[in-house]
């Protein structure tokens, strides 16, 4: 038996195995780079998060739009409400009252413009005269019963009416419902709205610059001047901070 040939073959096999193992071993000079690794991981996580958020935003937007389209007579304003409360916001969390969609304007007292005056009956037939509230801070909110973001804000306004009443705040609502009191009164009773509400029309909307979105809110200082304007859903904390600042002036 020729053992020399066996040894040669075994040597070739061993060499082949060693070469394959060497190819699988890492280069000795290689060192892990944690910064690069974390950067790649963060990039991948951000990419997944962006696509996940986009999907959520689209779904919420379709749900809201679908709800608005159930009211054919108010589709124009509903579209504006969707534009202001969804497309114009940075995140859908704004629909939950987490982040402000509107920016306060005329915050310097000397640059504030006088709010257009009006006198209209409320749900009980009492005359509501904006001029009679001079010396108080007025939160004037344009809304509608079919506007979902408006439904988020109304409980806050009820709370503000109670908590800031003694400090000089008055909340006024302006309903833009085409059904008039027939639609609005049951809504106010059901939700226990504790502040005056009047019905709006084209003239009042025009006086306040068109009111291109619902909800739209004007915060008026003690001298009857517009101190802040918000179009779309605004964070509860934003309202609270602005009211606290104005009642202290």
Phi and psi in degrees as a GROMACS rama.xvg file:
@    title "Ramachandran Plot"
@    xaxis  label "Phi"
@    yaxis  label "Psi"
@TYPE xy
-94.9846  97.7959  UNK-2
-76.9939  -19.2292  UNK-3
-65.1823  -40.5034  UNK-4
-64.9757  -37.6008  UNK-5
-63.1777  -41.5229  UNK-6
-65.9282  -35.1493  UNK-7
-66.3152  -45.2605  UNK-8
-63.3152  -41.6558  UNK-9
-63.1786  -38.2945  UNK-10
-63.2851  -41.7756  UNK-11
-64.1838  -41.2187  UNK-12
-64.5779  -45.1665  UNK-13
-62.0527  -41.4939  UNK-14
-62.9075  -40.1512  UNK-15
-64.1976  -42.9043  UNK-16
-63.816  -44.9796  UNK-17
-62.1517  -39.6174  UNK-18
-62.6447  -42.4958  UNK-19
-65.1881  -41.97  UNK-20
-64.9949  -37.7942  UNK-21
-63.5045  -35.7337  UNK-22
-68.2485  -26.1953  UNK-23
-86.8065  -17.1293  UNK-24
-76.8524  143.119  UNK-25
-70.4481  154.445  UNK-26
-64.9613  135.981  UNK-27
-65.8354  -27.1744  UNK-28
-77.1625  -13.5331  UNK-29
-71.0198  136.856  UNK-30
-131.495  141.387  UNK-31
-64.8958  142.187  UNK-32
-114.859  98.1311  UNK-33
-66.0496  -34.5465  UNK-34
-63.3117  -45.1973  UNK-35
-63.9825  -42.004  UNK-36
-61.3323  -46.1876  UNK-37
-64.6806  -36.8191  UNK-38
-63.482  -44.9751  UNK-39
-64.8474  -41.0437  UNK-40
-63.1889  -43.9184  UNK-41
-63.8933  -39.1983  UNK-42
-63.1827  -43.9634  UNK-43
-65.0073  -39.5186  UNK-44
-65.7251  -41.6203  UNK-45
-62.9493  -39.8331  UNK-46
-62.0526  -44.9839  UNK-47
-63.406  -40.4847  UNK-48
-64.75  -41.0231  UNK-49
-60.2885  -47.9188  UNK-50
-66.9498  -35.4983  UNK-51
-65.2173  -43.1322  UNK-52
-64.8094  -42.4518  UNK-53
-59.0639  -39.8988  UNK-54
-64.9478  -40.5897  UNK-55
-65.4432  -44.1697  UNK-56
-60.3818  -44.1453  UNK-57
-63.1241  -42.1174  UNK-58
-63.5519  -46.5823  UNK-59
-63.2014  -41.7193  UNK-60
-60.3075  -41.5767  UNK-61
-67.3567  -37.8487  UNK-62
-63.5423  -45.9184  UNK-63
-64.6279  -46.468  UNK-64
-61.0481  -40.3616  UNK-65
-62.1894  -39.226  UNK-66
-65.2523  -39.3305  UNK-67
-67.0201  -36.2151  UNK-68
-69.5664  -7.00643  UNK-69
-72.7977  -9.21419  UNK-70
-117.009  86.8265  UNK-71
-57.3875  -35.2134  UNK-72
-73.2971  -11.4012  UNK-73
-123.311  25.7877  UNK-74
-67.3488  -32.4148  UNK-75
-64.0469  -52.0507  UNK-76
-65.9728  -32.0245  UNK-77
-63.3341  -41.9902  UNK-78
-60.3208  -41.0861  UNK-79
-65.1533  -36.8122  UNK-80
-65.6121  -40.9633  UNK-81
-62.8865  -44.9519  UNK-82
-58.5318  -44.9049  UNK-83
-74.4172  -36.579  UNK-84
-95.573  -13.9288  UNK-85
-120.412  -66.7897  UNK-86
-63.4754  -33.7344  UNK-87
-84.2364  -1.04056  UNK-88
-99.3431  164.956  UNK-89
-84.5355  -34.8799  UNK-90
-144.902  158.315  UNK-91
-68.7278  -16.3619  UNK-92
-59.2176  -21.2544  UNK-93
-64.5659  -27.2815  UNK-94
-70.5288  -18.1875  UNK-95
-99.2786  8.10226  UNK-96
80.5129  24.0942  UNK-97
-90.2527  -34.9694  UNK-98
-133.78  143.411  UNK-99
-74.4924  136.685  UNK-100
-98.5736  -21.3069  UNK-101
-108.254  152.229  UNK-102
-108.416  132.046  UNK-103
-64.5535  141.799  UNK-104
-125.644  163.002  UNK-105
56.6105  40.1082  UNK-106
-75.7032  -19.0585  UNK-107
-82.3538  124.113  UNK-108
-53.8096  -38.4995  UNK-109
-69.0972  -17.9984  UNK-110
-102.397  3.67933  UNK-111
-78.4187  144.953  UNK-112
-101.731  150.674  UNK-113
-70.5917  133.627  UNK-114
-71.5833  135.958  UNK-115
-58.2116  131.739  UNK-116
-83.0301  155.901  UNK-117
-157.38  158.75  UNK-118
-137.845  120.431  UNK-119
-147.124  154.969  UNK-120
-78.4312  146.346  UNK-121
-91.2874  -169.381  UNK-122
-64.2911  -21.5539  UNK-123
-100.186  5.62832  UNK-124
86.7939  1.8374  UNK-125
-76.6195  141.48  UNK-126
-77.5967  125.326  UNK-127
-106.374  114  UNK-128
-114.967  114.062  UNK-129
-58.1314  -37.1182  UNK-130
-62.0501  -25.7483  UNK-131
-71.7737  -10.2957  UNK-132
-97.7503  14.3626  UNK-133
-59.9193  138.767  UNK-134
96.1114  -7.09138  UNK-135
-123.086  157.905  UNK-136
-87.5894  131.584  UNK-137
-116.143  127.378  UNK-138
-100.858  106.347  UNK-139
-102.341  114.322  UNK-140
-116.952  119.402  UNK-141
-88.9796  126.803  UNK-142
-151.772  -178.95  UNK-143
-155.072  153.727  UNK-144
-66.5343  -24.6025  UNK-145
-89.7786  -4.25361  UNK-146
-87.8711  109.235  UNK-147
-60.9886  -43.4978  UNK-148
-61.5554  -30.9396  UNK-149
-62.7605  -35.886  UNK-150
-65.9972  -26.6363  UNK-151
-71.7347  -39.6535  UNK-152
-76.8632  -34.2134  UNK-153
-55.5503  -43.9826  UNK-154
-59.6177  -32.8704  UNK-155
-64.4703  -43.9902  UNK-156
-65.5121  -36.4066  UNK-157
-60.4135  -43.4011  UNK-158
-65.2571  -43.5945  UNK-159
-62.3706  -39.0799  UNK-160
-59.3987  -35.7998  UNK-161
-78.9465  -48.1497  UNK-162
-76.3976  -26.9026  UNK-163
-108.539  2.51034  UNK-164
-57.3881  -48.044  UNK-165
-69.4295  -17.1719  UNK-166
-95.3213  0.201799  UNK-167
104.487  28.7689  UNK-168
-104.077  140.578  UNK-169
-128.67  127.757  UNK-170
-99.2608  131.633  UNK-171
-125.32  132.385  UNK-172
-106.746  143.898  UNK-173
-122.748  105.862  UNK-174
-80.5436  133.099  UNK-175
-104.963  19.9468  UNK-176
-69.9039  131.459  UNK-177
-72.5044  -19.0523  UNK-178
-78.1896  -5.07844  UNK-179
67.1985  -155.093  UNK-180
-61.7339  -25.5985  UNK-181
-59.4248  -34.5127  UNK-182
-89.9956  -32.9558  UNK-183
-83.3311  -43.8505  UNK-184
-56.5195  -50.2662  UNK-185
-58.3349  -35.6634  UNK-186
-64.6933  -43.9612  UNK-187
-65.1925  -41.7302  UNK-188
-66.1881  -41.7242  UNK-189
-63.2109  -36.5901  UNK-190
-98.5178  0.290567  UNK-191
64.2594  40.5563  UNK-192
-64.3679  125.539  UNK-193
-107.507  17.8226  UNK-194
-129.813  158.84  UNK-195
-66.4169  142.93  UNK-196
-130.707  134.904  UNK-197
-120.458  168.107  UNK-198
-94.3959  135.235  UNK-199
-94.7302  163.513  UNK-200
-148.565  -175.335  UNK-201
-59.6034  -37.798  UNK-202
-65.7588  -44.2346  UNK-203
-68.1704  -39.8625  UNK-204
-61.6616  -44.1732  UNK-205
-62.7622  -39.9079  UNK-206
-61.8779  -30.1809  UNK-207
-100.474  28.8388  UNK-208
85.4122  13.1981  UNK-209
105.454  -29.9068  UNK-210
44.9969  73.0718  UNK-211
-77.3524  -6.28033  UNK-212
-146.1  152.446  UNK-213
-120.775  134.705  UNK-214
-75.8348  153.808  UNK-215
-131.005  133.032  UNK-216
-130.686  132.653  UNK-217
-115.589  124.765  UNK-218
-103.113  119.414  UNK-219
-108.791  132.414  UNK-220
-79.5362  -177.697  UNK-221
-66.3345  -16.7057  UNK-222
-98.7652  11.2009  UNK-223
78.7701  21.3667  UNK-224
-108.554  145.575  UNK-225
-73.7962  117.009  UNK-226
-98.3833  -26.1494  UNK-227
-155.873  148.179  UNK-228
-133.312  134.933  UNK-229
-131.743  128.14  UNK-230
-110.013  119.57  UNK-231
98.4996  178.888  UNK-232
-69.4308  133.312  UNK-233
-121.81  148.338  UNK-234
-62.1548  141.857  UNK-235
-58.0416  -41.4569  UNK-236
-62.6965  -33.2253  UNK-237
-63.8648  -47.6214  UNK-238
-58.6252  -47.0388  UNK-239
-61.8362  -42.3858  UNK-240
-64.4971  -42.6158  UNK-241
-66.8049  -42.1054  UNK-242
-63.5873  -45.4896  UNK-243
-60.3966  -38.3723  UNK-244
-68.1346  -42.1032  UNK-245
-72.8747  -37.534  UNK-246
-69.8335  -19.6351  UNK-247
-87.4779  -9.38212  UNK-248
